[in-house]
Amino acid sequence: MHGDAVDQVRERTDIVEVIGQHVALRKAGRNFKGLCPFHQEKTPSFIVFPETQTFHCFGCGVGGDVFNFVMQFERVDFREALRTLAQRAGVTLEETAPPPPEVVERHARLYELNARAASFYAWVLWNSPHGAPGRELLERRGVDRATAERFQLGFAPDRWDALLTWMLKRGATQEEVVAAGLATQRDDGGAYDRFRNRLMFPIRDREGRVVGFGGRALGDAQPKYLNTAQTAIFDKGTILYALDLAQDAIRRTHEVVVVEGYMDAIAAHQYGFENVVASMGTALTEEQVKLIRRGVDRIILALDADAAGQMATLRGLDVLRESLGEADRPVLDARGLVRFERTLKADIRIAPLPEGQDPDDLIRRDPDAWRTAVAGAKPLLDFYIDAVIGDTPPADPREKSELVDRIGPVLREIGDEVVRAHYVAEVSRRLGLPEHVILRARPAPSRRIRREDAYRPRRPIASPEEHLMALVVTYPEIVAPLIPQVPEEDLLDTRHRALLHLLTGITPEQAAAIIADPPEELREHVEALRGLMADRPPVYPGQIRIEFDEVIRRLRRERFDFRMAQLQAEIHEAERAGDRDALRHIIGLIETLKSRFPEFYPDRSPYFRDVRDTGW
């Protein structure tokens, strides 16, 4: 990927247009304002600045450029945000170069063959005597025809070559049908249908293309469920069943419910629960999580209540925690001031189901009970602790140690101190261990600086933000322990935020390794930052720490001055328009800004009128 791709995308993108697709903006002087999409508010404090191509919420402090907005709003990382905006701007990224024409043609043929097979199976289900067993099964399970047709359900007749013969008559070759996973090659060179006497569930990707099938056996035939073998376009672990139908509801509600089986998802959609997808009988994979994490605030797992279902849930939780990533979210502290908590990018919950019932059973029997189960989904930590510790905690100290190793990392991810303290106390009580052992917290690095380390920072080499990041990439082993001090919301360059995410929560040695071999999309920028320090003479670690603190102070001062200037411009516009409500609101925003940057807010002048003393 070319290092200048980010700049090309930024030049071709209008932040007002991008944000305006998600937020109702109205003109406010030279800028635009609207209700912040990142926290609840009744009066607009979310401002978009066309001149600088940035945004900032004076209520919760979230801000940045267009990349920051997409990352925050869509819950994606920098790379995905770049891909999204590049596609919108018509910028080609080298790493996404199109595959060779022969590969494109081969994939297109596989899509075509799968679509034909879906049509064949559907025709058999509704129009052939061979489909009677399938129709009877759907009737017993309460699936109406409209729902069955929406999911393209079909039936594979109880014959060895029904589909293969039908395909060959319509121009397909035996090799193509086998390559599509619809037939199995015999040792003698012939082939036979992979699916026979089964209710067929076409599996579609998020674009609605049929990529494979699941087949449910009738009677006692084994296996009960059979899927298409892996092909060039089908990998069960990278697809979620019904996502093509659920994605609009997921975007609308910012919530997704994950069930296990085909019939679970079908029943949910038939009864109006359209934000439901199925993992197709397996624990969630990282690729499946990537499909649903975008724009989602809550992920609810509603798997079977039996032991196997609980184990699948636990495996899914591990994958969710590793795949969702983290985000900084604005919250109010006890004084009503805004602070930022690092937490998972989505709230994970578990919907407990009655013993012996799967979602399909519960939804068909009592839709309201299903609605209640989803609404009352248990928080991740409650389920996780119950499932890991069990009803009877172990007595063996080694087993306790293993449980702490498993639960501790989850507890450390909790951003809210009160919530974390609650769960630490609960685990401490159940395991009979001191609370400090549960978290196994290590002391923070010492910040004490010796007198001989005293050092006056060098003259700024660039903007405070570039200076700060140049220190990070030049002295990663020294600076790594200090990274939590960096006010990420004050970094305007998305590449800097992405770099900080990579370096957060790791050892100095790991930080140095990442800087030595950064991701491709950041490599050129890291080299440019290193170049800012190229001719610098050797310095002591203590000097670097002092310089780091000073640059952070300058960065915060710069952002404070910039935001105050923006608000002063807003005041002039409101005064010119005689808009008293707007003036009162802007003054409130200034007070919020003051609370976030108290060290930079000047004392009242004894000679001049102060905006804080206005009668507005």
ABEGO torsion letter per residue (X at the ends): XBAAAAAAAAAABBAAAAAAAABBBBBBEABBBBBBAABBBABBABBBBAAAGBBBBAAAGBBEBAAAAAAAAAGBBAAAAAAAAAAAAGBBBAAABBBBAAAAAAAAAAAAAAAAAAAAAAAAAAABAAAAAAAAAAAAAGBBAAAAAAAGBBBBBBBAAAAAAAAAAAGBBAAAAAAAGABBBBAAGBBBBABBGBBBBBBBBAAGBBABBBBBBBEABOBABBBBBBBAABBAAABBBGAAAAAAAAAAAGBBBBBABAAAAAAAAAAGBAABBBAGGBBBBAAAAAAAABGBABBBBBBBABAAAAAAAAAAAAAAAAAAEBBBBBBBBAAGBBBBBBBBABBBBBBBBBBGBBAAAAAAABAAAAAAAAAABBBAAAAAAAAAAEABBBABAAAAAAAAAAAAAAAAABABAAAAAAAAAAAAAAAGBBAAAAAGBBBBBBABBBAAABBBBBBBABBAAAAAAAAAAABAAAAAAAAAABBAAABABAAAAAAAAAABGBBAAAAAAAAABBBAAAAAAAAAAAAAAAABBBBBAAAAAAAAAAAAAAAAAAAAAAAAAAAAAAAAAAAAAGBAAAAAAAAAAAAAAAAABAAABBBBBAABBBAAABAX
